[in-house]
């Protein structure tokens, strides 16, 4: 039964490969475009339930699977991502951003995959399997990509001497945080 699901997922992906790749690229392009834009002005209006909505179970399960894949990559490549995000903030004019908003970070890569796989005619279990394959096959090479981007930005003089050190809690409190820049 699981083998049949695997074959269903593989066949659906093979049949829609070109469209999935276009959707993936479009989602990543949109993430880079959004990253490059100045931050939107916060709405000073009252917050209410207008922003709340219900989501269906399949969408929720897709989101959980994508977030799990992203969290694993973020944990494995924490140092490279920390450096990359600092350098990208400099490129962006000094505007800081949340890790999840990094245009080439694991959260955006998984969001792009989620967007690209959304149109496949497979059930939720097959889609979760595709996320696992995506994490194993694509995200596994993310560390090399992060290293290459960091190296290129440093070569261009963008925080070329940036270091990543974990300091113990006593020194972190005195220094104002858990990470120090050398």
Residue pairs with C-beta under 8 A, 6 or more apart in sequence:
5 123
5 125
5 126
5 129
6 129
8 122
8 126
9 120
9 122
9 126
9 127
9 129
9 130
9 133
12 120
12 121
12 122
12 126
13 20
13 117
13 120
13 130
16 119
16 120
19 119
20 116
20 117
20 119
20 120
21 116
23 115
23 116
23 118
23 119
24 112
24 113
24 115
24 116
26 115
27 111
27 112
27 115
27 116
28 103
28 104
28 108
28 109
28 112
31 103
31 108
31 111
31 112
32 103
32 104
34 101
34 103
35 88
35 92
35 97
35 101
35 102
35 103
36 92
38 95
39 95
55 63
57 124
58 124
58 127
61 124
61 128
62 114
62 117
62 118
62 124
62 127
62 128
62 131
63 114
65 127
65 128
65 131
65 132
66 110
66 111
66 113
66 114
66 131
67 107
67 110
68 131
69 106
69 110
69 131
69 132
69 134
69 135
69 139
70 105
70 106
70 107
70 109
70 110
70 139
71 106
72 135
72 139
73 106
73 109
73 135
73 139
73 142
74 81
74 99
74 105
74 106
74 107
76 143
77 106
77 142
77 143
77 146
79 164
80 143
80 146
80 147
80 150
81 99
81 102
81 105
81 106
81 146
82 164
82 179
83 150
83 159
83 162
83 164
84 102
84 104
84 105
84 146
84 149
84 150
84 153
85 97
85 99
85 102
85 105
86 159
86 162
86 181
87 150
87 153
87 154
87 158
87 159
87 162
88 97
88 102
88 103
88 153
89 95
89 96
89 97
90 158
90 159
91 153
91 158
99 105
99 107
100 107
100 108
101 107
101 108
102 108
104 145
104 146
104 149
106 139
106 142
109 138
109 139
109 142
110 131
110 134
110 139
113 131
113 134
113 138
114 131
117 127
117 130
117 131
117 134
120 126
120 127
120 130
122 130
153 159
154 160
154 162
161 182
162 181
162 182
163 180
163 181
163 182
164 179
165 179
165 180
165 182
166 178
166 179
167 175
167 178
167 179
167 180
169 178
172 178
